[in-house]
Amino acid sequence: MIYSGIVSVTRNIKGIDGDLATLVAGDYFGEEAILPHHNRTDSVTTQEECVFLVLERPNLDGLFSRIQKLETNFEVAVESRRLIKATNFDWIQPDEV
């Protein structure tokens, strides 16, 4: 999670980096890489000094085991982001997530 600062999210397709989003304080990233069968597809680059809050895999697994619905909700959030990335919504602005 981004505590402070701004990052840009890009994806390299056929050797060309394309802008996907700009994330700010309160936004998060990296959730796809920690779920099974999900590979990292995007790159995140800081645009200014940032402070991040990090939840490592063992701690996340502990939360999932204590809060049964959390893992399912987390998976829904990941799949929702994937669907939005795969769908072209003309009305979404480039800086919206």
C-alpha positions, 0 to 999 in steps of 0.5 A: 500500500502506498502510504505517501507518494506517487507511482506509475504503473506500466506494462511492456508489450512487444518492447514498448512500455505502456502507461496503465495507471498512476497510483497515490496514497491509499492505493495498493499494488502487487496483489496479483503476484502473491496469489497462486497462479498469478504472475506479475505483469506490470512494472511500478516506478516511483514518481517522487519520494514514497513510503510503502506499507508492506505485508509479506506472504507469511503475514498475509497467510496468517490473516487468511487463516484467521479471517476466513472470508478475507482470502475470497474477498482478496481474490475478488479484488484481484480478478476485478482489477484484471477484468478492468485491465482487459476491458477497454472503457472509453470513459475511464481517464488514464489517471483513474484506477 
